[in-house]
Structures are given as structure tokens and as C-alpha cells.
């Protein structure tokens, strides 16, 4: 059973960093403004020697949007949290300071590691079990570790400090509404589940194309790249939800067991020049502004050959999905923003003679942020009833009133593991992509280029293998 302990103190490590200011604090603000974090105290800790006023100014700025739309009770809650917050300069990799801070805080405490993975790992290795108060929750950002073995080591370390149900390996990409929309679509519609298999589906594509360039994130991104940052961390999780067997419940154990079973059956097969591709953006234009070559962006090391676009074909070797390609793609600095899963169904086996016009495979599109559902179908066109035309049925899906990081933090504060990745699953995600990382490091797959603001490199991966 998962504990429902109410957290009294949220400690953010890396409080002076970009993640905290841009995503964590605004997400927390919406949560507080809607009355879902009563009695919480916020403490920030970072390596920068910030005075208390500078931290409070950061919190105030990050809370501004939520405060502008909140009711009176929400405004009061935000003001109270802002007034009581504290900041501590702290080296989390030194022996002693983090443990001393934990001993001072009102428990239970949720410790949010808004830090690079290797720093989080070192901080956890220094902590001793007796230095972590009972009820503490440890919140780890993805990517979790730097590979399968380091993820396994980090899991072992964390389990010496707190039980598994107090470890939150968060995936902000998977908002609660998105997860439930996928599950509801699949398992609440009797017409859909019978065709959700290799007999009727030709391929599944999961795309996360950004129309943003590096945006000052070279310190992290240049050491990660698109494959680690997006496919390993996020898109494999969406793939698993799209592919799972029907669970008995959407409870923690049933759902995460089903996700783990899919990932254990998943692999990216050699030769990797056929099953993967990587590319990097060059100079171009995005939304009317000039973007330099990636290698000329501040903080980038050209010798790393970091990819800004990654695309892989994942095979799920089980009864339902054998030989159906799952194409996962994520890229930066592209001309069109796309966040969607596209299911392409197989063509009908026979179209009665006499029909003309469009006869293309049906496609189902699930959009992420905003959450939408589009189904392309062929129908008799106007005027000529023998001519088929393509039409799209569109529905808007339920969205959360919280920001993605607000949903993450709500799960932490209430002990809800739905948006948390289980330890074995985190290791499996690394197992899937590590052979590709090794092949790319050997330059076994060429590093292509594409101009910023375009649709990416020419051609598409996996177009020759959809049967």
C-alpha cells in the first residue's frame, strides 16, 4: 500500500536553478492557489549565495500568474507561503550540510532534487539512513541515473534511505489527465480495444517536436541530447501506456506492473543505421528570429556530437505487437510544434469496386497539451456519393487545472505514485536505449543536419517496415 502521509515541508535542492524558477515554483503556485497544499512550508537550497530577499523575489515572481487569477483564499495562501519561505546556501555534495538541514525542518519532508542527475546521485550517496527523518519523500527528476547500471546503483542507494513508496521518480511529461485520457480511450470503448493489435494497426508514432532551440540550456542539454532527454525519459513511458494489456484496476500496482511488462518486451534492434537516426540543427529562422548553428550556441562543446533530434524504432516482442513499429521521435528547433501520438491502421482488405477518391489508412491522433483526439475517416463526399473524401472527427479531452509540475507536486504531497516511475521501469528504459547510445558513440550512425525552422532531416524512419 502507498502511504498517504501529508508533507509539511517541501525542500527544493537546486532552488536557484532554471528548473525551479521556470517550472517548479509556478506549478506549486497553482497547487497552493487551488487549496491543495494547506499548511505547507517551502524551503529552497542552492549553491548560490543568495540573500533571503533574492529568494523571496524569485518566489514572488513565479507566483504572480497564479496570484492574478486566484480567489481571495488562494491569494492569502500564496502570500503566506511566500512570506514564510526560507533559503539556505548549501553544497549537497559535501558530507553533513544536507543532513543538518533535514534535522531542522518540520517533518514529514519532501526533498525535491532539481539538480543534474550526477549531483543528485552523489548527494544521496553521502546521506546515511539515520540522517533521513521518518516519512521523508525523495523526489528525483529524470533522467534517472546516466545508464542502466547507474540507475540500478541509484535505486539501491535510495532504498537504503526510504522505502520504494516514498521515492518519486517524476515524469512531468505525463500529466495525470493525459494518462487517464489514454487509458479511458483504450479501455472504455468496446469498438476500439478489439482492433488495438498487430492485426489492425500498421504503426504507432509518438512525436515530440519543439519549435524552441537550446534556450540557454546548454549546461544540461549538451551532455544529454534528445535521445536521453526525451525518448529515454518520456516517450518510452507514453509508448508503454499506448501498448499495455488491460489492467484490472488503475491502481498503482496493476498499472505499473502492466507498464513494466511492455518495457521488458521492448528493444531497438540492430542494425542501428536502419532502426535509428540522429541529427543536429544548423543556422536558420524560428518565428522570425535568427537561430545560430547548434555548435555555436553558448556553452556547447562541438566535440560531443550531441544530437538535437533523435528518432528510433522500438519493437515490442509480444503477442499483441510483434512486428508493429513504434516510432519515437523528438527534436528541437523545428518549424512546427508537434506533441502527439499517431496510430495508423491497416488499409481495408478490399474496397468494393465503384468507389473513387481517397482510400487511405485511417489514423487516430492523440494530442498532448492541449489534449485532443482526432480520428481520420473516409466518408462519401458531397455531390458524388461514389467518391470518398477524408474527414476528421475532433474531440477535446479533459485537461487538468494544474500545470504539469503542479500535478507532479500534488502526487508527492499526497503519496500518489501515478506520475512516478517505478525503480525497475527506470532501469528498463535505460536498457532499451543503451545499445543505441553505444552505437552512436562509435559513429555507427551518421549525424545528419537540418536547418532550424524546417521539418527536420529528409525522409522518415521505419517507412519501409510497416507490415
C-alpha positions as CSV (number, residue, x, y, z in Angstrom):
1,X,0.0,0.0,0.0
2,X,1.2,3.5,-0.7
3,X,1.4,5.9,2.2
4,X,-0.8,8.9,2.3
5,X,1.4,10.9,4.7
6,X,0.8,14.7,4.4
7,X,4.0,16.5,3.7
8,X,4.7,19.5,6.0
9,X,7.9,20.9,4.3
10,X,8.9,21.0,0.7
11,X,12.7,21.3,0.3
12,X,13.8,22.2,-3.2
13,X,17.5,21.5,-3.8
14,X,18.7,23.5,-6.8
15,X,16.4,26.3,-5.8
16,X,18.5,29.0,-7.7
17,X,18.4,26.9,-10.9
18,X,16.3,27.3,-14.1
19,X,14.0,24.3,-13.4
20,X,12.9,25.7,-10.1
21,X,12.1,29.2,-11.4
22,X,10.6,28.3,-14.7
23,X,8.6,25.2,-13.8
24,X,8.6,24.0,-10.2
25,X,7.5,27.3,-8.5
26,X,4.8,28.2,-11.0
27,X,3.4,24.6,-10.7
28,X,3.5,24.8,-6.9
29,X,1.7,28.2,-7.0
30,X,-1.3,26.8,-9.0
31,X,-1.5,24.0,-6.5
32,X,-1.5,26.3,-3.5
33,X,-3.9,28.7,-5.1
34,X,-6.5,26.0,-5.5
35,X,-6.3,25.0,-1.9
36,X,-4.5,21.7,-2.3
37,X,-1.3,22.3,-0.3
38,X,-2.6,23.7,3.0
39,X,-0.1,24.1,5.8
40,X,2.9,23.5,3.6
41,X,6.2,25.3,4.2
42,X,8.7,26.0,1.3
43,X,12.4,25.9,1.8
44,X,14.9,26.5,-1.0
45,X,18.5,25.4,-1.0
46,X,21.2,26.1,-3.6
47,X,24.9,26.6,-4.3
48,X,24.4,30.3,-5.0
49,X,25.0,32.8,-2.1
50,X,21.5,34.3,-2.4
51,X,20.2,36.6,0.4
52,X,16.7,35.9,1.7
53,X,15.3,38.8,-0.2
54,X,16.5,37.4,-3.6
55,X,14.9,34.0,-3.0
56,X,11.6,35.7,-1.9
57,X,11.7,37.8,-5.0
58,X,12.1,34.7,-7.2
59,X,9.1,33.0,-5.4
60,X,7.0,36.2,-5.7
61,X,7.7,36.4,-9.5
62,X,7.0,32.7,-10.0
63,X,3.7,33.0,-8.1
64,X,2.5,36.1,-9.9
65,X,0.4,34.4,-12.6
66,X,-1.4,32.1,-10.2
67,X,-2.0,35.0,-7.8
68,X,-3.5,37.1,-10.6
69,X,-6.3,34.5,-11.2
70,X,-6.7,33.1,-7.7
71,X,-9.7,33.9,-5.4
72,X,-9.2,35.6,-2.1
73,X,-8.3,32.4,-0.2
74,X,-5.8,31.5,-2.9
75,X,-4.2,34.9,-2.8
76,X,-3.8,34.6,1.0
77,X,-2.4,31.1,0.8
78,X,0.2,32.2,-1.7
79,X,1.2,35.3,0.3
80,X,1.5,33.2,3.4
81,X,3.8,30.7,1.7
82,X,5.9,33.4,0.2
83,X,6.3,35.3,3.5
84,X,7.4,32.2,5.4
85,X,9.7,30.7,2.8
86,X,13.4,30.5,3.6
87,X,16.6,30.0,1.5
88,X,19.8,28.2,2.5
89,X,23.1,28.2,0.7
90,X,24.1,24.6,0.6
91,X,26.6,22.2,-1.0
92,X,24.6,19.0,-1.3
93,X,27.7,17.0,-2.3
94,X,29.5,17.8,1.0
95,X,29.2,15.5,3.9
96,X,27.0,16.9,6.6
97,X,25.2,20.1,5.4
98,X,22.1,18.4,3.9
99,X,21.7,16.1,6.8
100,X,21.9,19.1,9.2
101,X,19.2,21.0,7.3
102,X,16.9,18.0,7.2
103,X,17.2,17.7,11.0
104,X,16.0,21.3,11.4
105,X,12.9,21.0,9.2
106,X,9.3,20.2,10.2
107,X,8.6,16.6,9.2
108,X,7.5,14.9,7.0
109,X,9.7,16.5,4.4
110,X,9.7,16.1,0.6
111,X,13.1,16.6,-0.8
112,X,13.0,17.7,-4.5
113,X,16.3,17.2,-6.3
114,X,16.1,19.9,-9.0
115,X,19.7,19.1,-9.9
116,X,21.7,17.4,-12.6
117,X,21.4,13.6,-12.3
118,X,25.0,13.1,-11.2
119,X,24.8,15.7,-8.5
120,X,21.5,14.2,-7.2
121,X,23.2,10.8,-7.1
122,X,26.2,12.0,-5.2
123,X,24.0,13.8,-2.7
124,X,22.0,10.6,-2.0
125,X,25.2,8.5,-1.7
126,X,26.5,10.9,1.0
127,X,23.3,10.7,3.1
128,X,23.2,8.0,5.8
129,X,19.9,6.2,6.7
130,X,19.9,7.6,10.2
131,X,20.1,11.2,8.8
132,X,16.8,10.9,6.9
133,X,13.8,11.6,9.1
134,X,10.9,9.1,9.0
135,X,8.3,9.8,6.4
136,X,10.7,11.7,4.1
137,X,9.9,11.6,0.4
138,X,12.7,11.8,-2.1
139,X,11.8,13.3,-5.5
140,X,14.1,12.6,-8.4
141,X,14.0,14.3,-11.8
142,X,14.5,12.3,-14.9
143,X,16.7,11.2,-16.5
144,X,17.1,8.9,-13.5
145,X,20.8,8.0,-13.5
146,X,23.0,8.1,-16.6
147,X,22.6,4.4,-17.7
148,X,21.2,1.1,-16.7
149,X,23.9,0.3,-14.2
150,X,23.9,3.8,-12.6
151,X,20.1,3.7,-12.4
152,X,20.4,0.3,-10.6
153,X,23.0,1.7,-8.2
154,X,20.9,4.8,-7.5
155,X,17.9,2.6,-6.8
156,X,19.9,0.6,-4.3
157,X,21.1,3.8,-2.6
158,X,17.6,5.3,-2.4
159,X,16.2,2.1,-0.9
160,X,18.7,2.3,2.0
161,X,17.2,5.8,2.8
162,X,13.5,5.4,2.3
163,X,11.0,2.7,1.2
164,X,10.1,2.4,-2.5
165,X,6.7,4.0,-2.0
166,X,8.5,7.2,-0.7
167,X,10.6,7.5,-3.9
168,X,9.1,9.7,-6.6
169,X,10.9,9.4,-10.0
170,X,8.8,12.0,-11.6
171,X,7.8,12.4,-15.2
172,X,6.2,15.8,-15.7
173,X,5.6,14.9,-19.3
174,X,2.9,12.5,-18.2
175,X,0.2,14.7,-16.7
176,X,-2.5,12.9,-14.8
177,X,-5.2,13.9,-17.2
178,X,-3.1,12.7,-20.2
179,X,-2.5,9.3,-18.5
180,X,-6.2,8.8,-17.7
181,X,-7.3,10.0,-21.2
182,X,-5.1,7.4,-22.8
183,X,-6.4,4.7,-20.5
184,X,-10.0,5.8,-20.8
185,X,-9.8,5.9,-24.6
186,X,-8.4,2.4,-24.8
187,X,-10.4,0.5,-22.2
188,X,-13.7,2.3,-22.1
189,X,-14.6,1.9,-25.8
190,X,-15.6,-1.6,-26.9
191,X,-15.2,-0.7,-30.6
192,X,-11.5,0.3,-30.2
193,X,-9.8,-2.4,-28.0
194,X,-10.6,-5.3,-30.4
195,X,-8.6,-3.6,-33.2
196,X,-5.8,-2.4,-30.9
197,X,-3.3,-5.0,-32.1
198,X,-0.9,-6.2,-34.8
199,X,-3.8,-7.4,-36.9
200,X,-5.3,-3.9,-37.4
201,X,-2.5,-1.4,-36.6
202,X,0.3,-0.8,-39.1
203,X,2.4,1.5,-36.9
204,X,2.4,3.9,-33.9
205,X,4.3,7.1,-33.9
206,X,5.0,9.2,-30.8
207,X,6.3,12.6,-31.7
208,X,7.5,15.5,-29.6
209,X,8.9,18.2,-31.9
210,X,9.7,21.5,-30.3
211,X,9.8,24.9,-32.1
212,X,12.3,26.1,-29.5
213,X,16.1,25.9,-29.8
214,X,18.5,25.5,-26.9
215,X,17.2,28.5,-25.0
216,X,20.1,28.7,-22.6
217,X,20.0,25.0,-21.5
218,X,23.4,24.0,-22.9
219,X,24.8,23.2,-19.4
220,X,22.4,20.3,-19.2
221,X,21.3,19.5,-22.7
222,X,24.7,19.3,-24.4
223,X,25.6,16.5,-22.0
224,X,22.3,14.7,-22.6
225,X,20.9,15.1,-26.1
226,X,17.5,14.3,-27.5
227,X,17.7,10.5,-27.0
228,X,18.4,10.7,-23.3
229,X,16.4,13.8,-22.6
230,X,13.2,12.9,-24.3
231,X,13.0,9.4,-25.6
232,X,14.5,7.6,-22.6
233,X,12.9,9.9,-20.1
234,X,9.4,10.4,-21.5
235,X,8.4,8.9,-24.8
236,X,9.0,5.3,-23.8
237,X,6.6,5.8,-20.9
238,X,3.9,7.1,-23.3
239,X,4.6,4.1,-25.7
240,X,4.1,1.7,-22.8
241,X,0.7,3.3,-21.9
242,X,-0.3,3.0,-25.5
243,X,0.7,-0.6,-25.6
244,X,-0.2,-2.1,-22.2
245,X,-2.5,-5.0,-21.7
246,X,-5.8,-4.1,-19.9
247,X,-5.1,-3.8,-16.2
248,X,-7.6,-5.0,-13.6
249,X,-7.6,-1.5,-12.0
250,X,-5.8,1.8,-12.5
251,X,-4.3,1.3,-9.0
252,X,-0.5,1.7,-8.5
253,X,0.4,-2.0,-8.6
254,X,-1.8,-3.1,-11.6
255,X,-0.9,-0.2,-13.8
256,X,2.8,-0.1,-13.1
257,X,3.1,-3.8,-13.5
258,X,1.5,-3.6,-16.9
259,X,3.9,-0.8,-18.0
260,X,6.9,-2.8,-16.8
261,X,5.7,-5.8,-18.8
262,X,5.6,-3.8,-22.0
263,X,9.1,-2.3,-21.4
264,X,10.6,-5.7,-20.7
265,X,9.4,-6.8,-24.1
266,X,10.8,-3.7,-25.9
267,X,14.0,-3.3,-27.7
268,X,15.6,-1.3,-30.5
269,X,17.1,-3.8,-32.9
270,X,20.4,-3.7,-34.9
271,X,21.5,-2.6,-37.4
272,X,21.1,0.8,-35.8
273,X,21.6,2.7,-39.0
274,X,18.3,1.3,-40.1
275,X,16.4,1.5,-36.8
276,X,17.6,4.9,-35.5
277,X,18.6,8.3,-36.8
278,X,20.2,11.3,-35.2
279,X,20.6,14.9,-36.4
280,X,21.6,18.3,-35.2
281,X,20.2,21.7,-36.2
282,X,22.2,24.3,-38.1
283,X,21.5,28.0,-38.5
284,X,18.0,29.0,-39.5
285,X,15.0,31.1,-38.6
286,X,12.4,30.3,-35.9
287,X,9.3,32.5,-35.6
288,X,11.1,35.4,-37.3
289,X,14.3,35.3,-35.2
290,X,17.7,34.0,-36.4
291,X,19.0,30.9,-34.7
292,X,22.7,30.0,-34.9
293,X,24.2,26.6,-35.5
294,X,23.8,24.4,-32.5
295,X,27.6,24.1,-32.2
296,X,27.9,27.9,-32.0
297,X,25.3,28.2,-29.1
298,X,26.9,29.4,-25.9
299,X,28.1,26.5,-23.7
300,X,28.1,23.8,-26.4
301,X,31.1,21.6,-26.9
302,X,31.2,20.7,-30.7
303,X,33.3,17.6,-29.9
304,X,30.4,15.9,-28.1
305,X,28.4,15.5,-31.3
306,X,25.2,16.0,-29.3
307,X,22.1,15.3,-31.3
308,X,19.2,17.7,-31.2
309,X,16.8,15.3,-33.0
310,X,16.5,11.6,-32.3
311,X,14.3,9.0,-33.9
312,X,14.1,5.3,-33.1
313,X,12.0,2.3,-34.0
314,X,11.1,0.2,-30.9
315,X,9.9,-3.3,-31.3
316,X,7.6,-4.9,-28.7
317,X,8.0,-8.6,-28.9
318,X,4.8,-9.9,-27.5
319,X,1.6,-11.5,-28.9
320,X,-0.2,-8.1,-29.4
321,X,2.5,-6.1,-31.0
322,X,5.0,-8.4,-32.8
323,X,6.4,-6.6,-35.9
324,X,4.4,-3.4,-35.4
325,X,6.9,-0.5,-35.4
326,X,6.7,2.1,-32.6
327,X,8.5,5.2,-34.0
328,X,9.6,7.6,-31.3
329,X,10.9,11.0,-32.3
330,X,11.9,14.2,-30.6
331,X,13.7,17.2,-32.0
332,X,14.5,20.8,-31.2
333,X,14.4,24.0,-33.4
334,X,11.8,22.5,-35.8
335,X,9.4,24.6,-37.9
336,X,6.2,23.0,-36.4
337,X,5.5,22.1,-32.8
338,X,4.0,18.6,-32.6
339,X,3.2,16.7,-29.4
340,X,1.1,13.7,-30.4
341,X,0.7,10.0,-30.8
342,X,-0.4,8.8,-34.2
343,X,-1.9,5.4,-34.7
344,X,-2.0,4.3,-38.3
345,X,-4.5,1.5,-39.0
346,X,-4.0,-1.1,-41.8
347,X,-5.9,-0.5,-45.0
348,X,-9.2,-2.3,-45.5
349,X,-8.6,-5.7,-47.2
350,X,-11.0,-4.9,-50.1
351,X,-12.7,-1.7,-51.3
352,X,-15.8,-2.5,-53.3
353,X,-15.3,-1.7,-57.0
354,X,-17.1,1.5,-58.0
355,X,-15.8,3.8,-55.2
356,X,-13.4,6.6,-56.3
357,X,-11.4,9.3,-54.4
358,X,-9.4,8.9,-51.2
359,X,-8.8,5.5,-49.8
360,X,-6.1,6.0,-47.2
361,X,-5.5,4.2,-43.9
362,X,-7.4,5.6,-41.0
363,X,-5.4,7.5,-38.4
364,X,-6.1,8.2,-34.8
365,X,-4.2,11.2,-33.3
366,X,-3.9,11.8,-29.6
367,X,-2.6,15.3,-28.9
368,X,-0.7,16.1,-25.7
369,X,-1.1,19.7,-24.5
370,X,-3.8,20.6,-25.3
371,X,-5.2,17.1,-25.1
372,X,-7.2,16.3,-28.2
373,X,-8.5,13.3,-30.1
374,X,-8.7,13.2,-33.9
375,X,-9.9,10.3,-36.0
376,X,-9.4,10.5,-39.7
377,X,-12.2,8.5,-41.6
378,X,-13.2,8.1,-45.2
379,X,-16.9,9.0,-46.0
380,X,-19.0,9.5,-49.1
381,X,-18.3,13.0,-50.3
382,X,-21.0,15.7,-51.1
383,X,-22.3,15.7,-54.6
384,X,-20.9,12.4,-55.9
385,X,-21.9,9.7,-53.5
386,X,-19.5,7.2,-55.1
387,X,-16.5,9.5,-54.3
388,X,-14.7,9.1,-50.9
389,X,-13.4,12.1,-49.0
390,X,-11.3,12.3,-45.9
391,X,-12.9,13.9,-42.8
392,X,-11.6,14.3,-39.3
393,X,-13.7,13.8,-36.1
394,X,-12.3,16.0,-33.4
395,X,-12.8,16.0,-29.6
396,X,-11.2,17.9,-26.8
397,X,-10.2,15.8,-23.9
398,X,-10.3,16.6,-20.2
399,X,-7.5,18.8,-19.1
400,X,-6.2,19.5,-15.6
401,X,-6.5,22.9,-13.9
402,X,-2.9,22.4,-12.7
403,X,0.3,22.9,-14.5
404,X,2.3,19.7,-15.2
405,X,4.6,20.3,-12.3
406,X,1.7,21.1,-10.1
407,X,0.3,17.6,-10.8
408,X,3.7,16.2,-10.0
409,X,3.9,18.0,-6.7
410,X,0.3,17.0,-5.8
411,X,1.3,13.4,-6.3
412,X,4.3,13.9,-4.0
413,X,2.4,15.7,-1.3
414,X,-0.4,13.1,-1.2
415,X,1.7,10.0,-1.8
416,X,0.0,9.3,-5.2
417,X,2.5,7.3,-7.4
418,X,0.6,7.6,-10.7
419,X,3.1,10.1,-12.2
420,X,6.1,8.4,-10.6
421,X,8.2,5.8,-12.4
422,X,8.9,2.6,-10.5
423,X,12.5,1.6,-10.0
424,X,12.6,-1.4,-12.3
425,X,10.9,0.5,-15.0
426,X,13.6,3.3,-14.8
427,X,16.2,0.6,-15.4
428,X,14.3,-0.9,-18.3
429,X,14.2,2.4,-20.1
430,X,18.0,2.7,-20.0
431,X,18.3,-1.0,-21.1
432,X,16.3,-0.2,-24.2
433,X,18.4,2.8,-25.4
434,X,21.9,2.0,-24.1
435,X,22.9,-0.1,-27.2
436,X,21.9,2.9,-29.4
437,X,23.9,5.3,-27.3
438,X,26.9,3.0,-27.7
439,X,26.4,2.7,-31.4
440,X,26.1,6.5,-31.8
441,X,29.3,7.0,-29.7
442,X,31.1,4.8,-32.2
443,X,29.7,6.9,-35.0
444,X,28.0,3.8,-36.4
445,X,25.0,6.0,-37.3
446,X,25.8,9.3,-39.1
447,X,25.0,12.6,-37.5
448,X,22.7,14.3,-40.0
449,X,21.9,18.0,-40.1
450,X,18.8,20.1,-40.7
451,X,18.2,23.9,-40.8
452,X,16.5,25.4,-37.8
453,X,12.9,26.2,-38.6
454,X,12.5,23.3,-41.1
455,X,10.7,19.9,-40.6
456,X,14.0,18.1,-39.9
457,X,16.2,15.8,-42.0
458,X,14.7,14.4,-45.2
459,X,12.8,11.1,-45.1
460,X,11.2,9.2,-42.3
461,X,12.4,6.3,-40.2
462,X,10.7,3.0,-40.5
463,X,8.7,3.7,-43.6
464,X,9.8,0.5,-45.2
465,X,8.8,-1.8,-42.4
466,X,5.1,-1.4,-41.5
467,X,3.9,-4.9,-42.4
